[in-house]
Amino acid sequence: MKSAALPTVFIIDDDKGMRQAIEDLVESVGLRAETFASGEEFLSRRHISGPSCLVLDVRLPQMSGLDFQRRLTETGTQIPIIFITAHGDIPMSVRALKSGAVEFLTKPFRDQDLLDAIQQALQHDRAAQEQQAEIHDLRERYHTLTAREREVMALVVSGMLNKQIASEIGASEATVKIHRGNAMHKMQAASVVDLVRMADKLKLPPRQ
Amino acid sequence: MANEDVQRTLEELSRNLQESKAWLEEAQRVAHLGYWVWDLETNHLIWSDETYRIFGLTPQEGLIDLDKVREMIHPDDREAVFRTAGEAVRSGARADCEHRLFRPNGEMRIVHSLGDLKKDSSGRPYQIFGTTQDITERKRAEEALKQSQFYLSEGQRLAHMGSWASKDLGIRWSHDLGIYWSDEVYKIYSLDPQNGPPSLEQYLAVIHPDDRASMAETIRTMHEQRCGCDVTKRIVRPDGEVRYVRCVGVPVFEDGVFKAFHGTTIDVTEHERLTQELRRERAYLTEAQGLTHIGSWAANFATMQNFHLSDETYRIHGFDPRQGPTPLERFWATLHPEDEPVVKATLENAIRTGTDYDIREFRIRRADDGQIRVLRTIGHRNPVGEIGEYVGITMDITELKRAEEERERLRQLEADLAHINRVNMMGELAAALAHEIRQPIAASITNANACLRWLARDPPDLERARAAASRIEQDGNRAADVISRLRSFYKKGTPPKRETVDIKEIIQEMTALFRTEALRHSVRIHSELHEERPHVLADGVQLQQVFMNLMLNAIEAMKDSGGELTITSRPNPEGQLVVSISDTGVGLSADSAERIFDAFHTTKPQGTGMGLAITRSIVEAHGGHVWATANQGAGATFHFTLPAKAEARA
C-alpha cells in the first residue's frame, strides 16, 4: 500500500516574491512544489498524497502560522512543518518547535538549510506515512478476526499457555489451538513474538 | 459874730459843696455816667465833665451847641433820639433811649440816655435834665455772650452733641436716674423734653437690645464706683430708626470730694457708619492685596519716612503687620545683595529727576523665613509732596515668574515631544519597515540561490536561471521602494511645501507601510475615494504624517478586536476635500472627542498625547480642520479637510 506519489513541498507565504523564490529553489533540486497565499487557501485545495512537508510563514493574514499549525493538529492532519519568518523571536520558535515543527528558519536563510530541512521533513513524513500504512494494514487484518479469535489473541499476547487460556475462556485446549492458529494466520504473524509486536502497534489493551 | 459866723458857715458850706461836687464828679467818672441840662427855651446844653469825656471831648465851662451834639450822634440813631425827646416834651414822660455816637477821633460808643422834663409853676416845660451813660463795654460783653450762646447751641445742634449733668449725688441706680439733659440730648434720643429726663427703665428701653445689658452695667458701675464712662451704643428711636450714640461722662471732684458727673452725648451714627464702611473697605482692600500679593505704600525715600505701609507690604517682605510700624531701613535690609545696587540706583535717579519708576524685577530675602522672593515695585512721585515722596505698590511676582518659567518649560517640552514623537514614530516605522525590507531581501537571496542551482545543473537550465535572476531584480526594486518611502519621513523642520499631492498615492503608500502592522492585529484596510485621483495642494511629507497618525490611531483602537479601517474622500459644499478615516474599534466618549486633539491628552498608557495635536497643527497649517465623530456602530471616525487643488490655486 506504499504510495508511489512524488514528494511535494507545500509553500504558504503571503509574499508573492518569497513564495515564488522558494518554489523555484525547491524545484531546482527536483522536488515538486505547490504555493498558497494563505492557510485557508491550502486547506481548501489540499490533496495530499505521498510524502510532503509544509514551508510556512509565521506571520500570515487572518490566521497566523502558529494558529494554522494548531488547526492542522486539531483536524488530525499530520504534516511536518518548516517555519520561516522575517522576524522570529525565541519564544515564538520554541512554541513552534514544541508543537511539532521540524525547523524554524529566519529570513533570509541559507538555501541549504531550507533544503536540508525539507529533506529531513520529507523523510520523516515518508517514515510516518509508512508506519501509518502498516498500522492501517494491521487494523484491517485485525478486523477479520472473530470475537473469540481476538479474545484468544489477547490472552496469547499476554503470555498465557493454551491450557491456561482454555480454563480462562471455558473451552477445550483443542479449540483454543484452532482459534490461535486462525488468528496467527489472519494476522499474518510468523511467530508469537511477531503477534505481540503487532498487538503493540495496534495498541491493544493487555489482558490482566 | 453874725457875719463871722455867716462867713464861717458860708465857707463851710462852700467847702462841703466843693466836696460834694468832687464826689459827684468821681461818681460820674466811675460809672461812666454824665449829666446834662437842656434849656428848651434857648436850646442850650450844659454838660458835666463826664458827659464831655463820654463824647470824647475835653471838659470845658459854658454851653455846648445842640447842632454839634446832633452831628455826633450816629446818623441812624439821630432821628430816634430827637423823636424820643420830642415825645418826652409832649407827654411829659421820661425819655429813655440807647444810641450810638461817634467821638471826634472816629471811635463809636454806645450810650444809654435818660431825660426828665421840668415844668414851671404854670405847667410850661422849660428844661430837660438827663443822664448819659457809656454802656459800650457792657453792650459788647452782652453781644459776645449772646454770640457765644448762639454758637454753642448751634454747635450742639450741628454736632449732634448734647450735654448732661448729674443732679446732686451722681447717677443713681434706681428708678430716678437723677440727671439733667440738654435739648440736644432729647433730640438725639427723639424724646420729648416736656416729659423730663427718663427713668432708668425708660432709658434702658431705648437702648438697642444687643447693647442694653452692657449699658446697664456701665450705669451701675458709674453709680457704684463714681467713675467716668466712654461708651458707644446703639439706640432705637420711637420710629424704629437705629442710631449710634457715644456717651462720655467724667466725675467732677472738688477738693477731692465727688460732686457730680458731667458729660456729653453725641450722635455718632454717620461717623460710625463711615468708620464701619472704612473698616469694610479696608478689609476688602487688605483681602484684595493679600489675594493678588500686591502691597501699597507711601514714603519719602529722601528722609526715609514711611507714611503708609499696607499689611500686604509687610507680609511681602516677611514682616508681621501686627508687630507695629517697621522702619524703612529694615525693608531695605531685605534686598538681595546682588540686586541692591540696581534698585538703589533706579530709585536715586528717580528722586533726582523727580520721575516715576518701575523696577520690574528684583529679589529680596524675606525677613521671616529667609526665602528668596521676586518682586516688582512701581512708584509714582507725589506731585504735591516733598522731594523723594512716592506712593506706589509692590507685588510679589514669584509665583507669576515661576508659572511663566513653567509655561516656557512646557512649551519647550511640547516642542521636544513633537520631535520625540516623530522620532518614536520613526522607530515604529523602522520596525515595520524592517519587515518590509527583509522580505524582498530574503526573496532575492533565495532567488539567487535557486538561480545558482539552475546554472549548476548539467546541462544548466538557463531559462529557469534567467527567470530567477529577473525576480532578483524585482526584489531589489521592491527593497529600494521601501527605503525611498522611509526616506521621505526623515527630514525634520523643513519649511512647508505646497505641491500637488495625490491623495490616493499617499493612501497606497501608507497602506503598504501599515500592512504588516494591520495584519498583526487582523485589521483590513480599504479606501473609497470619490474620484480616481483626488488632488490637493499640500506638503506631501506632512500629509503623510497626518495619514500615518490617524491610521496608526485607528489600528491602535482595533488592536485587540481586529476590524476594518476605511479611508474615504469626498468634496464638501465649500469645495474642500473631506478625508475620513474610520475604524471599528473601541470608539471614543463624547468627552474625549472634545479634548482628543489637545496636546498631552492621551488615553494610551504609553502615549505622549502628541500625535493628534501634531495632526491638527499640520491640517490647520494647510487651512483645513480636523475633528472626530463616534460611529453609529462601533468605533470612531476622524475627519479632516484640505483645500482642493483648484481652490488652493485661486
Interface residues (C-beta under 8 A of the other chain):
Chain A: D14 D15 G17 M18 Q20 A21 I22 D24 L25 E27 S28 V29 R59 L60 P61 Q62 A86 H87 K107 P108 F109 D111 L114
Chain B: A434 H435 R438 Q439 P440 I441 A442 A443 S444 I445 T446 N447 N449 A450 R453 W454 R457 D461 R464 A467 A468 R471 Q474 D475 R478 T516 L519 R520 S522
